[in-house]
Amino acid sequence: MTHEIGLSWLAEQCDDIADLRPAELDCFDEQGRGRVSAMLMVAERSVADLVPSASRQLGRDTGRLLESAVPDETIRTAWVGSTDHVFDPGKEKVDARVWLEMLASAWLAAEVRREPEFIPSAADPVTEDAARAAVLRAMGPFAADVARAHEEGERYNWLPLPHLVPALEQLVSEVCADLGFRLFLRAVKRYELPVDGTSLTAFTALGERFGYPELLVEEGLRRV
């Protein structure tokens, strides 16, 4: 059972393509826009697979990015880097914001099918200076390791992506400390970077601060 929520849950689904549902996997293997369709199906599935608070975080997360002023390339870089390049909307010739709008529409349609009177909540990004500073401090010790993972690691679908850490930092500083931190955690877990006790304490404190489900932070970390 996953403890992930929202857009970081969607990123987690890219960790193992074999775990996709048969219809999703069939789309993923298609040429052209098949992979886009597969990810939209996964977004719809969040409504059935997750508790309502975790699924509805997907609407807030996409809203946070769509309402922000960060460049499309920053959004694309942060997403692709946190998923080991498994799904890259740019390679499917879809702009990052267009893809997010498609995700939001697919998710909302599924929510309305479950609850016809459903009204999505506001994006409500975490923008407090103290929260942003705390996330950036926690990310700092991993900057070199994240960059090195992209240079040396084994990747599903290699694409030069030297700006992952700056993109994640920009999300934290200009969009939402919570969302930026969760995508950063996905990258740390995806590249199996070692996490010592000091960093784990910092990560856990941030998880409590943002109200994450229990085990969201620790699940999948390579602790040393």
C-alpha positions, 0 to 999 in steps of 0.5 A: 500500500502506498502512502504517497499523495497527489502528483508525487503519487503519480510520479511513484507510479513511474517507478515500476512500469510493470505495476501499471494496469493492463490497459495503462501498460498497453497505452504506454507501449504505443507510439505517438500519444499513447504514453500521454493517454497512459498517464491520464488513465493513471490520474483517473485511477487515483480516485479509485486507488487512494483515499479521497484526501490523497487523490484530491491532492492531485488537483491541488498539486496541478493547480499549484503548478498551473497557477504559478509563473515558473517556466514550462521547462522548470516544471518538465525538468522537476517532473522528469527528474523525479521519475527517472525519465520514464515519462517525459511530456516534452518527448511526446510533444506536449507542453508541460502546462498542457499536460498538467491541464489534461491531468487535472481534467482527467482527475476531475472527471473521475472525481465527479463520476464518484461524487457528482456534486464534487467541487475541487478545493483551492490549490493552497500552495505552501509559501511561507518563507520559513517552510521554504527555507527549511526545505531548501536546507534539507535539500542542500546536502543532496545537491551534488549526489542528485546531479551525480546520479543523473550523470552516472546512474542507470536510467530508463530513458536517458536524457541530459538533464543537468538542471534538476536541483535548480528546478526543484529549488525553484518549485520550492521558492516560487511555487510550493514548499510542500510540492517541491519537497515531495518531488525532491523526495521522489528523486532521492528515493528513485536514485537510491541516495543514502540518507543519514540520521540527520537528514532523516530527522529533517525530512520527518520534521518537514513531513509532520509540518506539511501533514503527510500521511504516516510513512510517506517520508520514510517509505522507500528511503535508503537509510544509512 
